[in-house]
């Protein structure tokens, strides 16, 4: 069983890599030819086909918008998200495959391939609006849950929404961001699902609150979890850089609503990832190292994904140059640079700081003398660290927990209105688009 599980986990990266690279290379022909000269026969042919399609737009409106609708359901966008949330009860290897590289990625992959045709159309407006709306709403909902796999499920839907929004805009910059978001999300989310499964096996719970002090109890699992979370929202990992590129492209496109979606959606994303990683890295003197119960096969997969996550951070410009840019050149007939040399320099500085600052801090802490004092909790500590004496001299228990904001935007507050609004948007845009095509 363990061997089959390991093989399944390895298939995650194989599926993601093959899907992305095959898609990028099929339209661009030879990568060397596309990157060497955007005016080559293959690139010119694809660009001419795209121009012909855009000139005779009415001929492709119906198939494009229906394919886009199917892709939205496949990628679990609102109002079709319930099935993916229900799928989180599956075993962790199945969740890793489902959420990171196979089923849901097929939907956004199709949208990326349709992106050039959707540029400036009702189909593109529908996809970008629903995707951006899903990105924001599911990011907010992720704040309100403490189940680790539920957070990952909402995060999956949210990031797929951002990829869909990028594809719907149809500009070169947004397609560039969409492809890189797809790649980085596949690796990071696979690592996170596997790590949460290993944590549940080791501790008996996948609740975020039970992960307090994980850095002291299971430091290696805490490290892999932190790498996965960092890959989702910290610089210079590709998710953040891709979001920056998407934001710039949304601003250039003049879509104020998409700019608001990505700004507020990114802010809420920062909230739930930060409180999770802060819980994992917080500890007290009661937290002692526990026995490692994670099998060798699991560690092999976790290590491979962790290394890939870090390597992608270093190889980010190379992936852009040799994978994404040839695809864009093949489809659009030319490919403008999205990352400037200044951007790459900033990324290198960020990377150095991320590696150097923790190492220097660790060295300084080891050389310093640390004195532990009893915590003051609005009253004299009883000596148990989580109990204090109140004004009447009675012992009171205190505990630390995260803020989940369920009263502000829990499922009971947001789900039904979100379903109604997203359904209305899809119906309105579909009717308008098909009506124009018939005329």
N, C-alpha and C positions, 0 to 999 in steps of 0.2 A: 504493500500500500504506500509506504514511504517513497519507494522508487517511482511509482506512478505519479505521486504528488509532486515530486521533484521535476519529473519530465514535464508535467503540466505547467509548473512555474517557469521553467525555461522556455516554454512555448510562448509565454507572454511577450518576451522581447523579440523572439523570432517573428511572431505575428505582426507586432508593431513595426519592426524594421522592414520586413518584406512588403507590408501593405504600403508604407510611406514611400520607400525607395522605388518600388515597382510603379506606383502611381506617378511619382515625380519623373521617372525616366521614360515612361511610355509616351508622353506627349512631347517630350523634348528631344526624342531620338537619342543620338549620341551626346553624352554629357560634355565630352571634349569639344565637339562641334558647336554645341549651343553656347558654351562658355567662351569659346575662341572667337566666334563671330555670330552675332545675333541675326545677321542678315543671311545666314546659310539657307540652303534650300528647305531643310526641315522646318526651321523656325519661320521662314517666310510663308511656307505653306500653311502652317498652323495659324499664323496671324491673318492670312488671307481668308481662311475658313471662318475665323472669328469675326472678321469684318463683314463677311457675307451674311453670317447669321444675324449680326446686329442690324444690318441694313434691312433684312427681311424679318424683322422682329416678330410680326404677327404669326408667322408660320411656326414658331417654336414656343410661343407663350404658354399654350396649354400643356405640352409635355414638360416644360421646365418647371412650371408652378406645381404640377402634380408630383413630379419627382422631388421637388423641394419639400412639399407637404409630407411625402413618404419618409424623406430623410429626417424631418423634424420628429416624427413619431419614433423612428429607429434610434435617434439620439436622445430620446426621453425628454424632449423640450416641453414646456408647459403648452397645453394642458395634459400632455401625455406622459407625465413623470412618475405616476404611482407605481408602475410596474418595476421600475428600477429601484425604487425605495423598498419595495417588497422583496426584491432579489437579494438584499443584504443578509437575509437569514441563511443563505447558502454557505457551505464550507468556505473557509478563507481562500484556498487555491482557486475555487470556482469564482469567487468574488474578484480576485485579482485578474483573472482572465476576462470576466464580464465587464468590469468597470474600467480597465486600463487599455486593452488592446484589441478586443475582438468585436463583440456585438455592437456596443454603443459607438465605437469608432467608425463603424461602417457608415453610419448616418452622416457624420460630419465629413468623412472622407468624400462621400458623394457630393456634399455641398461645396467642398473645396474644388472638386472637378467641375462643378457647374458655375463656380464663382464668376469667371469671365463673361459668361452669357447672362448672368443675373445683374450685371453692372447697369445701373440706371433704370431698372425695370421694377414693376410692381412685385414680381417674385422676389427680387433682391430686397426690396423694402420690407416685405413681409418677413423674410428670414432674419434680416438684421434686427428688426423691431422685436420679434418674438425671442430671438436669441439674447439680445441685450436685456430684455425684461426678465427672462429666465435667469440670466447671470446675477442680476440684482436680487430678485426675490429669493432664490435658493441660497444665496450667500447669507441673507438675513435669517433664513430658517435654520441654517447650519449653526448659528450662534445659540439657538434655543434648545439644542439637544446635547446630552452628555454621553450617549452611546458612541464609542469610537467609530464603529462601522457606519452608523447613521450619519455622523459628520462627514465621513469619507464619501458616502453615497450622495449627500447634498452637494458636497464639493465637486463630485464628478459631474453632476447635472449642471452646476454653475459654470464650470470651465468649458463644458461642451457648448453651453449657451454663448460664451465669449467667442469660441471658435466659429460657431454658426453666424454670429453677428459679423465677424470679420469676413467670412465667406460671402455673406449677403451684400456687403458693401461692394465687393468685386474689384477693388483697386489693387494694384500690384503690392502696395505696402501692407494691406490687410491680409492678402493671400499669403504673403511672406510670414506675417505674424501667425496666421492660422496653422500653417504647416509646422512651424517651430513649436507652437503651443501643443499641437498634437503629439509631437515627438517627446517633448519634455514631460508632458502629462502622463504619457504611457509608462515611462520609466519610474517617475516619482510615485504615481498612484499604485503601481504594482508593488513597489517596495513598501509602501505604507500599509496596504492590505495584508501583506505577508507578515509584517512586523506586528500589527495589531493582533493577528491570529496567534503568533508566537507569544505575545504578552498575555493573551487570554489563557493559553495553555500553561504558562508559567505561574500566573497569579490567580487564575480562576475568574477573572473579570476583564471586560474590555471597556468598562466605564472610565471616563477621563478622570473623575474624582479619585478613583482607586489607583491611578497612576502617579499620585503624589509621592515623591521620593524615589521614583523609578531609577534615577541616575545613581542612587546609592544601593538599591536592592538588585537591580539588573542593569548594570552600566552599559553593557554591549548592546542590549536591546534598546536602551535609551538613546544610544549613539545612532543606531540605524534609523530609529524613529525621527530623531532630530534632523538627520540628513535628508530624509524624505520630506519632512515639513519645510525645511529650508529650501529645497528644490521647488516648492510650490509658491513661495512668496518672497524670498530674500534675494537681494542682489549679491553677486552677479549671475545667479542662476537664470536660465533662459526664460522661465515663466514670467519673471518680472520685466526682463528686457523686451519680451514679445508684447506684454501688456503696454509698455511704453510706446512701442511702435504702433500698436493698434490705436492708442489714444491720439497720437500725432496724426494718424490717417483719418480718424473720425473728425478731428478738428479741421483738417484740410478739406474733408468732404462737406463741411458745413452743417452736419447733423448734430444739433444741440442735444437732442434727446439721447443719442448714443453716447455723447461725451458725459452726460449726467449718469447714465447707466454704468459706464466703466469706472467713473470716479467714485461713486457711492458703493458700487459693487466691490471695487478693490479695497475700499476702506473697511467694509464689513468682513471681507476675506482676511485682511490683516488682523482683525479683532479675534476671530475664532482660531486662527492658527497660532497667534501669539499666546492666548490664554492656555492652549493645549501644551505648547512647548514649555511655557513657564511652569506649568504644573509638573511636568516630567522632570525638569531641572531643579525644582525646589526640593529641599530635604531637611530633616531634623535629626537629632541624635538617636532617635528611636529606630531610624531606618538603617538596617544592617544588610550586608550583602547576602543574597539568597543563593541556593544551589541552582546551577544551570541545568534546566530540563529541556532545552531546545536541542533537537537532534542535529547530527552532522550534516544531513541533507538540507535541512532548513537553513543552517548557517551558511552553507555553500551558496544557496540561492540569495540569501540576504546580502552576503558579501559581494556577489557579482553585481547585484542591482545597486548597491551603495557605491561601488567603484565606478559603475557606468554613470551614475548620477553626477559624481565629481568630475569624471572625464568629460562628460558633455559640457560641463561648465567651462573647461579649458578649450574644448573643441568647438565651442559655439560658433566662432567666426568661420571655421572650416566647414561646418555643417551648412552654414548659410551660403558659403561660396560654391561648394561642390555638389550640394544637393538641391537647395531651394532655388538659387539663382538660375541654374540651367533649366529648371522647370518653368520659371517665370519667362525666361527668354524664349523658350519653345512655344509658350502659349500666347504671349503678348507681342512677340517679335522683337522685343528688347527688354532689358532688365536694368533698372536704375538701382544704384547702391542705397540700401536702407541704413546700413551701419557705416558711419564715417570713421576715419582714423581716430578722431577725438573720442568717439563712443567706445572704441576698442581699448584705448588707453585708460579711460575711466573704469572699464570693466576689469582691466589688469590690476589697477590700484585697489579696487574693491576686493578682488580675490586675494591679493597680498595681505590686506588688512584683516580679512576674515581668518586667514591662516596664522598670521603673526600675533595679533592681539590676544587670542586665547592662549597661545603658547607662552607668551611673555607673562600673562597673568598667572598661569599655572606655576611657572618657575618662581615668581615672586611670592606666591602663596606658600609654596613648599619651604621657602627660606625664612618665612616669617613665623612668629609665634602666635598661635590663635588661642584666645581664651573664650570659652563658652560661658555665657551668663544665662540665668533663668529669664524667660520671656516675661515682660510685664504686660498684663492683660486687663487694664483698667482696675487692677487690684493686685494684691500680693500673690505671687505664684505659689501654688501648693507644693511644688517640687516635681509635678508630673507633666509640666510644660503645657498641657492643654486644659488645666484646671486652675482657677484662681478664687480667692476669697472676695465675696461681694461686701457691700457696706454693712450687712448684718452679720458678717463672719461666716456665712454659709459657702461651701465650695460650689462653684459653678463651672460647667463644662463649656469650652469654646472650641470652635473648629473653623477651618479655612475652606472656602468653596468658591467656585467661579460664579460669575454673574451671567445668567442665561436669558434675561430680558423677555421671558415668555409672556409677560403682561403687555408688552409693547408689540411684538411681532412673532408670536408663536403660530403654530399651524392653525389653531382655531381662529386666529385673527386674519391671517393672510391667504390661506389656501383657497377658499371658495372665491373671494374676489379675484385672485390671480387667475384661476381657471376661467372665470367669466370673461375677464379682459383679454386674455390670450386667445380664447376661442373666438371672441368677437373680431379681433384683429385678423386672424386667419381667414374667417368667413368674408369679411369686408374686402380684404385685398384679393382673395380668390375670385369673388364675384366681379369686382372691377376689372381684374386682369382678363378673365375669360370673356366678360362682356365686350371688352375692347377688341379681343381677338376675333370674336364672332362678327363684329361690325366690319 
